[in-house]
Amino acid sequence: MTVNDTWTDPEKLGWARVLVHLPDTGAQTRQAKYKVLNTDSSSAERVVEQRAGRWVSLGVFHFKGTPKVELSNNTEDGTADEDIAWGPSPSSPSPANRKT
């Protein structure tokens, strides 16, 4: 029952803020772990409560390659039996002096 998903940005961005959309329905877990890939960040994982209906910033990252974000429904608070849901992760360019 485990579902893994990867979103890939079609362009290389350098510094960028990563956003994810949490739909109003279909998202139950309180510990959705997003992994931001191809970045030089030492803390590229973010845990987000899914019960929302809003856009959430995962932070600003310096990408060294094609920006990617991974998400799985196999979380710390369950065994892949709680739903996760997310929309595309648009990235917006950010100034180089902003890093989280």
N, C-alpha and C positions, 0 to 999 in steps of 0.2 A: 504493500500500500504506500510505499514511499514514492513521492514525486519530487524530482529535482528540476529546477528551471534556471536557465541562464539567459540574461538579457545582454545583448551586445550593442554598443553605440556604433553607428555606421562611420563615425569620423574620429580621428585622433584629436584630443583636446588639450593636452598639457594639464594646466590647473583647471579644475571644474567642480562645481557643486553637484552632488548626486541626489536626486529626488525620486521617491517611489510613491505611487498612488495606492491607498488602502481603500478598497470599495466599501460601500455601506453593508453589503451582505456577502456571505461566503468566506468570511475570515473570522476564525475563532481563537486561534492560539494567542497566548500572551507572551510567547518567547520566540518570535520569528527571527532567525539569525540570518542577516544579510551579509554576504561576503563580497567586498569590493576588490576586484582583481586587476592586475597589471598596474599597480600603484606602488610607490616607494614608501607608503605609510607603514609604520610599525604596529598600528592598530586599525586594520582595515575591516574589522567585523563590527556590526552594529546589531543589537537586539531591540526589536520594536514590538509593542503590543499591537496586535492586528485589529482589534475592535475599534474601528474609527470611522472612515468615510471622509478622508482628507488626504492631502499631500504631506509627506514627511521628508525632511532633509536628513540624509545619512551623513552629511558633512562635506567638506571641501577636500579634494584629494589631488595629488600630483600624479598624473598618469604617465607611465613609461612606455605604454603600448596602447592597444585598442581597449577602451573602457568596457568592463564587463561587471555585472552584478549577478550573484547566485543566491538562490533561495530554495530551501527544502521544507517539506512539511514534517520531517523527522526532527522534532524539537525536544528540548530538555523537559518540557511539561507534558509530554505525551509519547505515543509510539506510532506516529504517522496517522493517527485516527482523527485529529482535529484538522479542520480545513484551513488552508492558507489561500490568500488571494492577493494579487497585486497587478497593477497596471505597468506600462512601460516606465522606465527610469530615465526620463530626460535629464541630460546633463547640461548645465549652463556654465560657460566659461567664467572663471573667477580670477581676480588679481593674484599674482604670484606670492604676495605677502600674507595670504590668508590660508592657513593650513590647520586642520584638526585631525 
